[in-house]
Amino acid sequence: MNSPPDEALSRDDIVGHKTLADGRHLPLRRWEADQMLAAIDAHNAQIARDMPDVKTALDVMTDAFHRLEQLGFRPAMYCPKDGSTFEVIEAGSSGIHRCHYDGEWPTGHYWIEGDDDLWPSHPILFRALSHPSPPQKEETP
């Protein structure tokens, strides 16, 4: 089934669906999708202005890595290997996730825990759960 061309859609037409933090699924209207895409484009343009080249981006990444170490994170390879839960950060993610390591090092696996399920992970940093977690951004419907 083919979608109509963008010009044929009104701003209130449903162009997809969104899942809220509480698990509800709601229709995504064209005007909402347009706002999200415009925000993404603006954010990407700001990132390009702030980090115009590889060296600048690496400098920012290095500063972030050292700051996260100051906040109690360590390289993920040093995480507990006894099945206990700890917090992790994955490259490319702005979240801090509960995780555990399963198996013998170095052939075991990291598993993100949440919503009564597990997801495979490739974290770059970990820290013990005893550290207070920063507040997570809440999604707005």
C-alpha positions in Angstrom: 0.0 0.0 0.0 1.5 3.4 -1.0 1.2 6.5 1.1 -0.2 9.6 -0.4 2.3 12.3 -1.3 3.1 14.8 1.5 1.2 17.6 -0.3 -2.0 15.5 -0.1 -1.9 15.2 3.7 -3.6 17.8 6.0 -1.8 18.8 9.2 -4.2 16.7 11.2 -3.8 13.5 9.2 -2.4 10.6 11.1 1.1 9.8 9.8 2.2 7.2 12.4 1.8 6.3 16.0 3.6 7.3 19.2 4.2 5.3 22.4 4.0 7.2 25.6 6.2 6.5 28.7 3.1 4.8 30.3 2.8 2.4 27.4 -0.2 4.0 25.7 -0.2 4.2 21.9 -1.6 7.3 20.3 -1.9 8.6 16.8 0.9 10.8 15.5 -0.5 13.8 13.6 1.4 15.3 10.7 1.8 18.7 12.5 3.5 16.8 15.5 5.8 14.9 13.1 6.7 18.1 11.4 7.5 19.8 14.7 9.7 16.8 15.8 11.6 16.7 12.5 12.2 20.5 12.6 13.5 20.2 16.2 15.8 17.4 15.1 17.1 19.4 12.1 17.7 22.5 14.4 19.5 20.3 16.9 21.7 18.7 14.3 22.6 22.1 12.9 23.6 23.3 16.3 25.8 20.2 16.9 27.5 20.9 13.5 28.2 24.5 14.5 29.5 23.4 18.0 31.6 20.6 16.6 32.6 21.5 13.0 35.3 18.8 12.6 36.5 15.5 13.9 39.1 17.0 16.3 36.6 19.3 17.9 34.1 16.4 18.3 36.9 14.2 19.8 37.8 17.0 22.3 34.1 17.2 23.4 33.9 13.4 23.7 37.2 13.3 25.8 35.9 16.1 28.1 32.6 14.3 28.6 34.4 11.0 29.3 36.6 12.6 32.0 33.7 14.4 33.5 31.7 11.1 33.7 34.7 9.6 35.5 34.6 12.4 38.0 30.9 11.5 38.5 31.8 8.0 39.4 31.8 6.1 36.1 34.6 3.7 35.1 35.3 1.8 31.9 32.6 -1.0 31.5 35.2 -3.8 31.4 35.8 -3.2 35.2 32.1 -3.8 36.1 31.2 -6.5 38.6 31.1 -10.0 37.1 29.0 -11.6 39.9 25.6 -11.0 38.4 24.9 -7.9 40.5 23.2 -4.9 39.0 25.0 -1.6 38.2 24.4 1.5 36.0 25.7 1.8 32.5 26.1 4.3 29.7 26.2 3.2 26.0 27.8 5.2 23.2 25.2 7.2 21.4 22.6 7.0 24.3 21.8 9.8 26.7 20.3 7.4 29.2 21.7 5.7 32.2 20.5 2.1 32.4 20.4 -0.7 35.0 22.5 -3.6 33.8 24.3 -6.8 34.8 27.0 -8.9 33.3 26.2 -12.6 32.7 28.9 -15.2 32.0 32.6 -15.6 32.3 34.8 -12.6 31.3 35.5 -11.8 28.5 33.0 -14.0 26.7 29.9 -13.1 28.7 27.3 -10.5 27.9 26.0 -7.2 29.3 22.2 -7.1 29.8 20.1 -3.9 30.2 17.2 -4.5 32.7 13.8 -2.8 32.5 10.1 -3.3 32.2 10.5 -7.0 33.3 12.7 -7.7 30.3 16.4 -7.8 29.2 18.2 -6.3 26.2 21.7 -7.0 25.0 24.1 -4.0 25.6 27.5 -2.8 24.7 28.2 -0.2 27.4 31.3 2.0 27.5 31.0 3.1 31.2 29.5 1.7 34.4 29.1 2.8 38.1 27.7 1.2 41.2 24.1 1.7 42.0 25.0 3.5 45.3 25.5 6.7 43.3 22.4 8.8 43.1 21.1 8.8 39.5 20.5 12.1 37.8 16.8 12.7 37.0 15.7 11.4 33.6 13.9 13.7 31.2 10.2 13.0 31.2 8.3 12.6 27.9 5.3 14.8 27.4 2.2 13.5 25.6 
